[in-house]
Amino acid sequence: MAADLAAFEARIRDSISADGAPLATAMGDLFSAGGKRLRPALVLLAGRLGRLTEGHVHAAMAVELTHAATLVHDDVIDRSPIRRGRPTVAASLGDAPAILVADYYFAKAYQEAARSDDPAVVGAIASAVMTICRGELAQDRARYDYRPSLDDYRARIEAKTAALLAASVWVGGRLAGLSEGSQESLRNYGLELGLAFQIADDVLDYTSESGELGKPVGHDLLEGHATLPLLLAGLPAELPSGQPLTAARVAEVVAEVRASKGPERALEEARRHAEAAGGLLVGVPEGPARESLAALTHYVVERRL
C-alpha cells in the first residue's frame, strides 16, 4: 500500500493547503503531526480486493477528513491542550474557531464522499458521524462514572472508533464492486478491528510514557473516562463516582493499574476481537489485499505509538 498511501497523502495535503489560512494552517498542522492513516488504508485495501477506482481516493479523503474533524471536536470537548505532541487547534485558535474549522472539514468530507459518485458512500459516512455523535453524548453523560458496565464500555468504543472503521472498509468494498456478502463481511471485520484498535489504544494510555503518547499518561481518566484496563484491574479502592480526580490521584491510579493484571487482560480482549476480525475475511476475495487486511489485525494490537 506504500504507493497508494503516498499518493493519497499528497492529494489530501494539497487539498487542505488550497483552503488557505487559517483553515489550512490549523488542519495542516494536525496532519503534519502524523497519524496512522488507518481509515484511508482500509478504503484502499478494500478497493484492491476488487476494482480500485478514482472514487476510492475521494472516499479515502472523506473518511480521513471526517476523522480529523472529530479529533478537533474531541479536543474542544475535553479541553485538551496537546494532540500528538503539538498544541491542539482549540489551544491555538480558541474553542469557537476550532469548532468552525472542524465543521468546515466535516462539510469537505461529505463533498469528497459525493465525488465518489455513489450516494451510499455519503450515507455510510454520515451514519458513522451520527453514531460518533451519539457515542460522544453518551460518554459525556457517563463522565466521572468510574465503574461502567463492560457492555456500556463496548458500546462507547464501538461508537467512538469502530463505526468509522467499519464504514471505511465497507465503502471500499462497495466501490470495488464486491458482492453484498463480501461487503457485509468487511463491515463486520471493520467493527471487530475497531474494537481491538481502541482497546489497545486504551491500554497504551496506561502503559506508555508521555513522550510516546503526545499527551499526559492517564489522559482518559483525568477527563473522567474509565476504560478497560481500569475496569479489569481489580483495584480494591473505589474511586469517587461523580467527582473529577486530581492529577496526583490519577498518577496513583495509573501506577496501580500498571502493577495489576488490567492491561494484560485488556490486551487479551483486544486480541479476541482482532482474531474475530481475521476470521471474517474468509468471506472476501483472496489475494495480497486480504493478506494485508489480516496483517492489520495483528498490528492494531501489538503496535507501539
Steps between C-alpha positions, in 0.01 A plus 500: 500500500801733517447654156122532546540667839777732378278618216210540742715701741606740226140544384355573841779739599461692171124515556542639852766746389260638237258602776730783609558644847384455770333174392802354325733612777295335774420174322835483326674510836285212625590294192868590529500359854454154351228241527461141394273564196329174592158607368613595148718188493190291567312670215787441257575145615135405461517655154793274416276201572316586181521801269686804640361825356534876534191481718707317760738796529210738560352259757838463671529878526146516636562256784832656601358854498208371708740343747709820522190711558386273784842539664467879492154477659627248757773739608247780549271274703786368715682836517816322388803726447716236325439257213784285359751711691378831353252766609145410398302716259292619795812592697639694203186675376245476782194278538261686268740519202597135557136392477464693174817341360367154585157579352666619179687172467190294574338681206809443287491131589142472375602685182777247440259214572259639241783504244518122529180502290323257732237647735543200729851622583361831626235312696751264661728781615207711622367203695842444659520867603153482656611190693814680616291796622261272689800328654654831605175605668482166682862534606439852629203380706720226648788734587639425849324163511804287579317165500294481180385158387708318241203523262493878542874519437469290183212713372707812559808381310289352221350844446823692561731300275361183344210661312724708273742213439206278403368769265846546346554137406135453392520801270819365346339166431187654351692727265713200397189317380513220756194290577261606775619204706861613472400856587327379815801289595717809462266712708509247786877468460526878543289493814713230663822666384380830647423343836845339510665826396327711765559252783870489409501881492345507847772267626768728357343790691607320819821326394680749275700807598385857440762550230361206303137595544535866411269572795500427873491134609160419645341776294168317469473453876591863560208589272274274705480206262551143623645259244552126492842480672352675803184288497704178490765610749302381802605797710373474857446873548181642355547828315256777598216474250389831355817685598806596295834367614802716567809454283679354803224244557495409131876435517443269798224309321712467185778347709253260663356397161849447358584273793180299452385245245266759345710595196587137425138388528386791283753407231367143509155642426645709217659187355165319511340777294797502262470124453128539432580765239745268327245220493254720312739536207410152374200675344706726271713429188845352555819681407762745631238752615329241718837400642566864589160530666584189701839648598323811629321289761839429659635853454214675682566297816877468504592848371682764699430870463 
